[in-house]
Amino acid sequence: MTTAQPQVLDVQPTPLALLLLGREADPRSERGVECPGDLPSPSDPDLVERARAAKEKLGDKVFVLGHHYQRDEVIQFADVTGDSFKLARDAAARPEAEYIVFCGVHFMAESADILTSGDQKVVLPDLAAGCSMADMATAEQVAECWDVLTEAGVAEQVVPVSYMNSSADIKAFTGRHGGTICTSSNAEKALNWAFEQGEKVLFLPDQHLGRNTAVRDLGMSLDDCVLYNPHKQGGGLTAEQLRNAKMILWRGHCSVHGRFSLESVEDVRARIPGVNVLVHPECRHEVVAAADHVGSTEYIIKALEAAPAGSKWAIGTELNLVRRLANRFAPEGKEIVFLDKTVCFCSTMNRIDLPHLVWTLESLADGKLVNRIEVDHETEHFAKLALERMLALP
Ligand code: SF4
């Protein structure tokens, strides 16, 4: 974390330190994941031309997906941009593309593999691009949690609802136990559906999206929610607490959105009179409660498109996106700043950089399939069940 100017700045070239990630420059954080082959040097002046040439050679065989939080140097090669679910659906709608290059993080590539045909191969340019939130709920921990709910005598009343930002294993668990997936756009609908099926919801893995949706949109009280801590015996909850709760929130969060604080909101209001504070529902409850507007990345983009000239906005979401939106809307006279005073990228999203993209595209163009993400058949079956329940939501 470094101190930033309060005003959003022009896009700068990617810092070298970040470009080096995934090249064994930081073996501990790379968690032992190696990229086979030789990555191009980040200082190679021909990277843009090389990416363009490899993509051209692949033609319709490749479809490049760019998540909103990706760097500009990568986004420029995306055939389509969006949130994780939109991108997975876009990929499924392009069956002629043999290779889906997902510029995003691991769980997104898994979802794309689940939703695309068996002939399509999903590729993640850097295998170390995970998601700290998704990693906060493992299959073993969630199975143990279900045992705790069973022992407390409440499992039969519980419907799991898992955020899209979860591993394929967690999505499959959700499908097996009659639950659904949700995105930050349809979490309210998903919860309403779940409460028609059962009396309680186990919400995974983002406690903040679960709490914010239950309290803001469904009118529950904070006391209706309990926090299940997978690192504590019995989740740190008594059987009585589980029996009394309506929302059982998994103790997971996004390390990017979790950084925004009430002080960030108060500070920006003091600095910029008349500013509209617009935050993502992955932010903490007190931040969401203090904001003027709350919504998904797609909601944020639409809100800024519709904003009048001269309006001022402080945005609480990932910095690559905020910076791009600030640059896009500046000519229309809209002032857009990052909500916090400190720079906060999603470090795992940032692992996908131009050298990794060039390496991936050139390998595919040479007929070498690299970094394929493939979900096994059984996991895919149950994860798809949960995703299909989401698609059937009213
Ligand atoms: S922004 Fe948060 S939820 Fe999204 S990929 Fe990064 S850590 Fe995961």
Residues whose N, C-alpha, C, O or C-beta is under 5 A from the ligand:
A	BS01	SF4	V105 G130 C131 S132 M133 N165 C254 S255 V256 C346
